[in-house]
């Protein structure tokens, strides 16, 4: 069982270092101040798959999922809601814009 667990941890660590995996072609992340002239399309969300020590990997995956939803809605820009300073994030929400 330990070799399987070691493999999974190594795979997650490598994927965390690979920003290309988390990019969604044609969709960018922006700040609220950067979308003043854009059309609001709606809202999306992503749910992290892992928490605790791997929370950064989970947040990246949630961002990717939200960006994929934004693209499916016809948006090309997302503005994520601010994250809390402390504690776990169980859902990452964002507004979708067409700019």
SELUM-717771 format. One record per residue (C-alpha): residue in three letters; x, y, z. Coordinates in steps of 0.2 Angstrom, whole numbers, padded with zeros to 4 digits, always signed. Layout:
BEGIN
AlaXYZ;...
This chain:
BEGIN
Unk+0000+0000+0000;Unk+0014+0012+0004;Unk+0021+0012-0014;Unk+0004+0017-0021;Unk+0003+0031-0008;Unk+0020+0037-0012;Unk+0016+0037-0031;Unk+0000+0047-0028;Unk+0009+0060-0017;Unk+0023+0061-0030;Unk+0010+0063-0044;Unk+0001+0077-0035;Unk+0018+0086-0031;Unk+0023+0086-0049;Unk+0006+0092-0055;Unk+0007+0106-0043;Unk+0023+0112-0051;Unk+0015+0111-0068;Unk+0006+0128-0072;Unk+0001+0122-0089;Unk-0010+0109-0083;Unk-0020+0122-0074;Unk-0022+0134-0088;Unk-0038+0135-0098;Unk-0035+0141-0116;Unk-0045+0157-0120;Unk-0049+0161-0102;Unk-0039+0173-0091;Unk-0040+0178-0072;Unk-0042+0196-0069;Unk-0045+0208-0054;Unk-0062+0217-0053;Unk-0055+0233-0058;Unk-0049+0226-0075;Unk-0067+0221-0081;Unk-0076+0238-0080;Unk-0079+0238-0098;Unk-0084+0219-0100;Unk-0100+0211-0101;Unk-0105+0201-0085;Unk-0111+0183-0090;Unk-0114+0174-0074;Unk-0106+0165-0060;Unk-0096+0149-0059;Unk-0088+0139-0045;Unk-0075+0125-0042;Unk-0073+0113-0028;Unk-0056+0108-0022;Unk-0053+0089-0022;Unk-0040+0089-0008;Unk-0038+0099+0008;Unk-0025+0101+0022;Unk-0007+0099+0017;Unk-0012+0098-0002;Unk-0024+0113-0001;Unk-0014+0122-0014;Unk-0016+0108-0027;Unk-0035+0108-0023;Unk-0037+0127-0025;Unk-0028+0126-0042;Unk-0039+0112-0048;Unk-0054+0122-0042;Unk-0048+0137-0052;Unk-0046+0126-0067;Unk-0064+0119-0065;Unk-0071+0136-0063;Unk-0062+0143-0079;Unk-0068+0128-0089;Unk-0086+0132-0084;Unk-0083+0150-0088;Unk-0077+0145-0106;Unk-0092+0134-0108;Unk-0103+0149-0104;Unk-0095+0159-0117;Unk-0084+0169-0105;Unk-0065+0173-0107;Unk-0062+0182-0091;Unk-0065+0177-0073;Unk-0064+0187-0057;Unk-0062+0175-0042;Unk-0070+0180-0025;Unk-0057+0184-0011;Unk-0051+0169-0001;Unk-0053+0169+0018;Unk-0037+0172+0027;Unk-0038+0157+0037;Unk-0047+0140+0036;Unk-0051+0128+0022;Unk-0060+0133+0006;Unk-0074+0121+0001;Unk-0080+0131-0014;Unk-0071+0144-0025;Unk-0083+0156-0033;Unk-0080+0168-0047;Unk-0089+0180-0059;Unk-0088+0177-0078;Unk-0086+0191-0090;Unk-0084+0192-0109;Unk-0071+0206-0113;
